[in-house]
Amino acid sequence: MNLPSPPVRAGDELRLEIADLAFGGRGVARTSGFVVFVKGALPGEVARVRVRRVRPGYAEGECLEVLVSSRDRVAPPCRHFGECGGCDLQHLSRRAQAEAKRLQVKALLQRVAGLEDPPVRAAEPAGEETQYRFRMDFDWGTGPGGRPSLGLHHADRAAEILPIETCLLMPETVNQIRTLFARRAAESGFSPWDARRRKGLMRRLGIQMARATGEILITLETGRGDPPALQELARAAARAFPRIVGVVRREFDRGDRLAGVSILYGRDHLFENVEGDRFKIPAGAFFQPNATAWAQLREVVAREMETGPGDSVLELYCGVGFFTLPLARRSRQIVALDCSREAVAAARDNAARGGVANARFLCRDAADALPALLEENRFDVVLVDPPRTGLPPAATLALARAAVPRLLYVSCDPATLARDSKVLSRGGRWCLRSVVTLDLFPQTHHVECVARLERRDN
């Protein structure tokens, strides 16, 4: 089947009206019915656009000039905006960001899950607009001019690392630590990771910063090798920043397999306090990323779950117990699973420290363990908080057949939420009752969703 020739060519300059905002932060326009995605343009605007690429079925363009501006347009606070691939909505007001994300989630559920009018509502934006992240990862690689660089990926050239000086998503201390590691690694002659050639020592710098305790934990992802200067780099960082409690090295082979974990300085975990709960968080363990909206997220999950003192709860992907501890206090018992040994061990410690005795933690893979758990136990509600990839197919099918009245799905990727909701609702077993969108990732297109599903025969 031959597609008609596109009405535009690369290099064309067009005057376009922006009708919508695509997932990823680009404006959506049409010319002669042909879709053009426009970087830097917002709905309601009229813009002068240069076409950069033409693909089958759509084109990509850049905004050269805004001729009619949206009332929701604001001045981006970061000087790296447009170049850095981390934030793509800094030019849109916070309230408009939250509404745009709600509409995008609704559209995905309509298109992917086949729902006619999914009940999606946005929570009131909470927390800070900047400096909100608990953890930030910076990559080593090749920067402008072929120079070694530590920073974030370029928005238009993903293989290029932009050596940013300041990331507004983290406190200034984190930026200073990044600068120190970039400088000392270069002075020591450490080679940056080359993804194409599969070689190089320095891969990634992860910085976790606890807000309540002030502790900082560093994770260094490296290739193989044991240069003595690597340990000195860790000690130098700890001398310069006394709040650093540990530097952990995760060593990978050329096939991206984890080959070993070692402590270069201090300990392999930090402590953080959330609403009276004290959490031990090991290096590499997942913890909810927006440190300024933890209370809102836990409150929304608790409200949507509606657990009571007689309820039995099953939680998949429990991590270190972020949701487990408050839910255990509201229910009769909770069984919590995670495939990370370190996370499960920390969750047990956190529960004991918090006086929670009715939580049972299992180090199991969700897809493997779920069928037997559902067959051998009666649960009143299931909570899942999977990674961005969503639920594995075996787990989704097991939940689709489960005789559990309520299922709460916490998702950081609405596309996989929509995919899994389609499988769960197939055959009329489950009904999507509500979705709450939370703007936990301000300035970016990412969004957190809390979806409640109920058995139709309940």
Residue pairs with C-beta under 8 A, 6 or more apart in sequence:
3 56
3 57
6 34
6 54
6 59
7 31
7 32
7 34
8 14
8 31
8 34
8 36
8 51
8 54
8 59
9 51
9 54
10 51
10 52
10 53
10 54
11 50
11 51
12 50
12 51
13 48
13 49
13 50
13 51
13 64
14 31
14 36
14 48
14 49
14 50
14 51
14 61
15 46
15 47
15 48
15 49
15 67
16 29
16 30
16 31
16 36
16 38
16 41
16 46
16 47
16 49
16 61
17 29
17 45
17 46
18 27
18 28
18 29
18 38
18 41
18 42
18 43
18 44
18 45
18 46
18 47
19 28
19 29
19 30
19 43
20 27
20 28
20 43
21 27
21 28
21 42
21 43
21 92
21 100
21 103
21 104
22 28
22 37
22 104
23 104
23 108
23 414
23 415
23 445
24 88
24 445
25 39
25 88
25 89
25 444
25 445
26 37
26 38
26 39
26 41
26 60
26 88
27 37
27 38
27 39
27 40
27 41
27 42
27 43
27 45
27 47
27 63
28 35
28 36
28 37
28 38
28 43
29 35
29 36
29 38
29 41
29 47
29 49
30 36
34 58
34 59
35 57
35 58
35 59
36 49
36 51
36 58
36 59
36 60
36 61
37 58
37 59
37 60
37 61
38 47
38 49
38 61
38 62
38 63
39 60
39 61
39 62
39 63
39 155
40 62
40 63
40 82
40 91
41 47
41 49
41 63
41 66
42 70
42 72
42 73
42 91
42 92
43 70
43 100
44 68
44 70
44 71
44 72
45 66
45 67
45 68
45 69
45 70
45 73
46 66
46 67
46 68
47 63
47 64
47 65
47 66
47 67
48 63
48 64
48 65
48 67
49 61
49 62
49 63
49 64
50 61
50 62
50 64
51 59
51 60
51 61
52 59
52 60
52 61
52 62
53 59
53 60
54 60
66 73
72 92
72 93
72 95
72 96
73 91
73 92
73 93
74 90
74 91
74 92
74 93
75 91
76 82
76 87
76 90
76 91
77 90
77 130
77 168
78 84
78 87
78 90
78 166
78 167
78 168
78 443
79 166
80 162
80 164
80 166
80 167
81 87
81 90
81 91
82 155
83 154
83 155
83 156
83 162
84 151
84 152
84 153
84 154
84 155
84 162
84 164
85 152
85 153
85 154
85 155
85 158
85 162
86 152
86 153
86 167
86 169
86 444
87 168
87 169
87 443
87 444
88 155
88 443
88 444
88 445
89 97
89 100
89 442
89 443
89 444
89 445
90 443
92 100
94 125
94 129
94 439
94 442
95 125
97 125
97 439
97 442
97 443
98 122
98 123
98 125
98 437
98 439
99 122
101 122
101 437
101 439
101 445
101 447
102 120
102 121
102 122
102 437
104 414
104 445
104 447
105 120
105 414
105 417
105 435
105 437
105 447
105 449
106 118
106 120
106 435
108 414
108 415
108 417
108 418
109 115
109 118
109 120
109 414
109 417
109 418
109 421
109 432
109 435
110 116
110 117
110 118
111 418
112 415
112 418
112 419
112 422
113 418
113 419
113 421
113 422
113 425
113 432
114 422
115 421
115 425
115 432
118 432
118 435
119 432
119 433
119 434
119 435
120 434
120 435
120 436
120 437
121 434
121 435
121 436
121 437
122 436
122 437
122 438
122 439
123 296
123 300
123 436
123 437
123 438
123 439
125 439
125 442
126 292
126 293
126 295
126 296
126 438
127 290
127 292
127 293
127 296
127 440
127 442
128 292
128 442
129 442
129 443
130 168
130 169
130 442
130 443
131 168
131 169
131 170
131 171
131 292
132 169
132 290
132 291
132 292
132 293
132 442
133 169
133 170
133 289
133 290
133 291
134 208
134 209
134 210
134 211
134 272
134 287
134 288
134 289
134 290
134 291
135 206
135 207
135 208
135 209
135 287
135 289
136 167
136 169
136 170
136 174
136 206
136 207
137 204
137 205
137 206
137 207
138 150
138 151
138 152
138 178
138 204
138 205
138 206
138 207
139 150
139 151
139 152
139 153
139 161
139 193
139 203
139 204
139 205
140 148
140 149
140 150
140 161
140 185
140 192
140 193
140 200
140 202
140 203
140 204
140 205
141 148
141 149
141 159
141 160
141 161
141 192
141 193
141 194
141 195
142 148
142 149
142 159
142 160
142 161
142 192
142 194
143 149
143 151
143 160
143 161
143 162
143 163
144 160
144 162
144 163
148 185
148 186
148 191
148 192
149 161
149 162
149 163
149 182
149 192
150 161
150 163
150 178
150 181
150 182
150 185
150 192
150 202
150 205
151 161
151 162
151 163
151 164
151 178
151 182
152 161
152 162
152 164
152 167
153 159
153 160
153 161
153 162
154 160
154 161
154 162
159 195
159 196
161 192
163 182
165 175
165 179
166 172
166 175
167 174
167 175
167 178
168 443
169 443
170 207
170 209
171 209
173 209
173 216
173 241
173 243
174 207
174 209
176 241
177 207
177 216
177 218
177 237
177 241
177 244
178 205
178 207
180 236
180 237
180 240
180 241
181 205
181 233
181 237
184 233
184 236
184 237
185 192
185 202
185 233
188 227
188 229
188 230
188 233
190 201
190 202
190 227
190 229
190 230
191 199
191 200
191 201
191 202
192 200
192 201
192 202
193 199
193 200
193 201
193 202
193 203
193 204
193 223
194 200
198 254
199 223
199 254
200 223
201 222
201 223
201 225
201 227
202 220
202 222
202 223
203 221
203 222
203 223
203 252
204 219
204 220
204 221
205 218
205 219
205 220
205 221
206 218
206 219
206 220
206 221
206 283
207 216
207 217
207 218
207 219
208 216
208 217
208 218
208 219
208 270
208 281
208 283
208 287
209 215
209 216
210 216
210 270
210 271
210 272
210 273
210 281
211 272
211 291
211 292
212 272
212 273
212 274
213 270
213 271
213 272
213 273
214 243
215 243
215 245
215 270
215 271
215 272
216 241
216 243
216 244
216 245
216 270
217 244
217 245
217 246
217 247
217 248
217 268
217 269
217 270
217 281
217 283
218 234
218 237
218 244
218 246
218 247
218 248
219 247
219 248
219 249
219 250
219 283
219 284
220 230
220 234
220 247
220 248
220 249
220 250
220 264
221 249
221 250
221 252
222 230
222 249
222 250
222 251
222 252
223 251
223 252
223 253
223 254
224 251
224 252
224 253
224 254
224 259
230 249
230 264
231 264
231 265
233 264
234 247
234 249
234 264
234 265
235 264
235 265
237 244
237 247
237 265
238 244
238 247
238 265
238 266
244 265
244 266
245 266
245 267
245 270
246 263
246 265
246 266
246 267
246 268
246 269
246 270
246 283
247 263
247 264
247 265
247 266
248 261
248 262
248 263
248 264
248 268
248 283
248 284
249 261
249 262
249 263
249 264
250 258
250 260
250 261
250 283
250 284
251 258
251 259
251 260
251 261
251 262
252 258
252 259
253 259
261 268
261 283
261 284
268 282
268 283
269 280
269 281
269 282
269 283
269 346
270 280
270 281
271 278
271 279
271 280
271 281
272 278
272 279
272 281
272 287
273 279
274 294
274 295
274 298
274 322
275 294
275 295
275 298
275 326
277 321
277 325
277 326
277 350
277 354
278 350
278 353
278 354
279 287
279 320
279 321
279 322
279 346
279 350
280 320
280 346
280 349
280 350
280 353
281 287
281 320
281 346
282 320
282 342
282 343
282 345
282 346
284 340
284 342
285 319
285 320
285 340
285 342
285 343
285 346
286 319
286 320
286 343
286 387
287 319
287 320
287 322
288 294
288 297
288 322
288 440
289 440
289 441
290 297
290 440
290 441
293 438
293 440
294 322
296 438
297 438
297 440
297 448
297 450
298 322
298 323
298 326
300 436
300 438
300 450
301 323
301 327
301 383
301 408
301 410
301 450
302 326
302 327
302 330
304 408
304 434
304 436
304 450
304 452
305 313
305 327
305 381
305 383
305 406
305 408
305 452
306 381
306 406
307 313
307 327
307 330
307 331
307 380
307 381
308 330
308 331
309 330
309 331
309 332
310 331
310 332
310 380
311 330
311 331
311 332
311 380
311 381
312 331
312 332
312 333
312 334
312 335
312 377
312 378
312 379
312 380
313 327
313 328
313 331
313 333
313 334
313 335
313 379
313 380
313 381
313 382
313 383
314 334
314 335
314 336
314 337
314 373
314 374
314 377
314 379
314 381
314 382
314 383
314 404
315 323
315 324
315 327
315 334
315 335
315 336
315 337
315 382
315 383
315 384
315 385
316 337
316 366
316 370
316 382
316 383
316 384
316 385
316 386
316 395
317 337
317 338
317 366
317 384
317 385
317 386
317 387
318 324
318 336
318 337
318 338
318 343
318 344
318 347
318 361
318 385
319 338
319 340
319 343
319 347
319 385
320 343
320 346
320 347
320 350
321 336
321 346
321 347
321 350
321 351
321 359
321 361
323 383
323 385
323 410
324 334
324 336
324 347
324 351
324 356
324 359
324 361
325 350
325 351
325 354
325 356
325 359
327 334
327 383
328 334
328 351
328 356
328 358
328 359
329 356
331 358
332 358
333 358
333 359
333 360
334 358
334 359
334 360
335 359
335 360
335 362
335 373
335 377
335 379
336 347
336 359
336 360
336 361
336 362
337 361
337 362
337 363
337 364
337 366
337 369
337 373
338 344
338 347
338 361
338 363
339 363
339 364
339 365
339 366
340 363
341 363
344 361
344 362
344 363
347 359
347 361
348 361
351 357
351 359
351 361
362 369
366 384
366 386
366 391
366 392
366 395
367 392
367 393
367 394
367 395
367 398
368 394
370 394
370 395
370 398
370 399
371 394
371 398
374 398
374 399
374 401
374 402
374 403
374 404
379 402
379 404
380 404
380 405
380 406
381 404
381 405
381 406
381 407
381 408
382 399
382 402
382 404
382 406
382 407
382 408
383 408
383 410
384 391
384 395
384 399
384 407
384 408
384 409
384 410
385 410
385 411
386 411
386 416
387 412
388 412
388 413
388 416
389 413
389 416
390 411
390 413
390 416
390 417
390 419
390 420
391 399
391 416
391 420
393 423
396 420
396 423
396 424
397 423
399 407
399 424
400 423
400 424
400 426
400 427
400 429
400 430
401 429
403 455
404 455
405 454
405 455
405 458
406 452
406 453
406 454
406 455
406 458
407 424
407 430
407 452
407 453
407 454
408 450
408 451
408 452
408 453
409 417
409 420
409 421
409 449
409 450
409 451
409 452
409 453
410 448
410 449
410 450
410 451
411 417
411 448
411 449
411 450
411 451
412 446
412 447
412 448
412 449
414 447
414 449
417 435
417 449
417 451
421 432
421 451
421 453
424 430
424 453
425 431
425 432
425 453
428 456
429 455
429 456
429 457
430 453
430 454
430 455
430 456
431 453
431 454
431 455
431 456
432 451
432 452
432 453
433 452
433 453
433 454
434 451
434 452
435 449
435 450
435 451
435 452
436 449
436 450
436 451
437 447
437 448
437 449
438 447
438 448
438 449
438 450
439 447
439 448
440 446
440 447
440 448
441 447
441 448
